[in-house]
Amino acid sequence: MSNEKTITVVGGGLAGSEAAHQIAKLGIKVKLVEMRPVKISPAHNSDNLGELVCSNSLKSDSLDNASGILKAEMRQLGSLIIEAADNNRVPAGKALAVDRIKFAEYITDQIESNPLIDLVREEFEEIPENLDSPLIIASGPLTSESLSESIKKLSDSDHLYFYDSISPIIDSESIDHSIVYKASRYENGDQEEGDYINCPLNRDQYYGLIDELLTSEKIETRDFEKGLYFESCLPVEVIAERGKDTLRFGPAKPVGLKDPRTGRIPYAVVQLRCENKEASMYNIVGFQTKLKYPEQRRVFRMIPGLEKAEFMRYGSMHRNTYINSPKLMRPSLQVRNNDMLFFAGQILGVEGYVESSAMGIIAGINAAKVMKGEPPIVPPRETALGSLIKYITDTQVKSFQPMNINFGLFPAVQGKMQKTEKKKLIAKNALQSISTFISR
């Protein structure tokens, strides 16, 4: 493919793949640069594009959740990532969870088979000083050291960063089904059984597990790394350190999970979520960890039903890097002093698969518009997309931290009403607004 009239996208993750897809939809050639397998990241396991390295859940698909509203907007915009998720989903209650292998294979196939996309497997090391065509940096939270240094020079400031943790995955055949039971936390009345496998713990079992989480061997954290975890993705042992009952009101809360065999709600519940369509693998929900591998085997086998668990992937932790977007970025996702340079994805300081993909949509569309000599677009403030972009580009933010989409980012709803009614109104306004926005 000729470099003439070609937009370059760096990074074949969710945001980069989405950006390339959106650009090609608008009839413009794309050079998508992905460093794997030439250079391997510390978290990936394959060469597939769009590989999910943490949970296999893209969170709620319901419109009573901010993440569900964002997905609905992305569907209207023809999102490749949501299309891949819808085509490879696995049972997970109201959540949109996927078979992570088939999900990534779907994205890779769509990109590789697109005649307007040239997938180049090499490391992109430096941002050119002078750009004559748009460049999108969607290198993600595991940006290579060389490119990271180039971004650092560009932004004239240090990167901000935090550490992210990954939950273990276990073989479904190693689960003791005489102990566990199926249920979703808030299942519909006509639902025979839930999509999650639940491991019930009595009081002694729960506090025994907590004691081991607190005293087991962990991967050492250097002084300058401490305190940098993202709040919604804390290692399970860090949650336990905040109080022995904290986990029971977090990932292990038993609310809504009555054991059908006893008719009672257990003292605590550890949930397992399906990883693939064959239901051969399950991840331990909310049990991200920095425990050493032998300790993971020992401690997590204390969970009832997992006494003989076979681990298909251990939990781990890795550094996530993001830029100071309010200082650096415009709402069009262009760098403030460079019309040709865009950023997309988690490196912007959005947290979550869906949020990262959504930024790829906007960056891709706007890069194509710049290539065509058209003004870039910014989604309306009433939308989830617009609310998220407002947060990451708000110059009034003093201490910028990564953020998921949430109802607190949307414009305030006027008038007194119940919280559920407010959520419905926010969803209605968002979807009407994005529909009008697209029709223009």
Helices and strands as residue ranges (DSSP letters): E 6-10, H 14-25, E 29-34, E 57-60, H 66-76, H 80-87, E 89-90, E 95-98, H 100-112, E 117-121, E 135-137, H 145-155, E 160-166, E 169-171, G 172-174, E 181-182, E 197-201, H 203-215, G 223-225, G 231-233, H 236-241, G 247-249, E 268-274, E 281-284, H 293-300, E 311-313, E 316-322, H 325-328, E 334-335, E 338-343, G 346-348, H 353-371, H 384-392, G 407-409, H 419-439
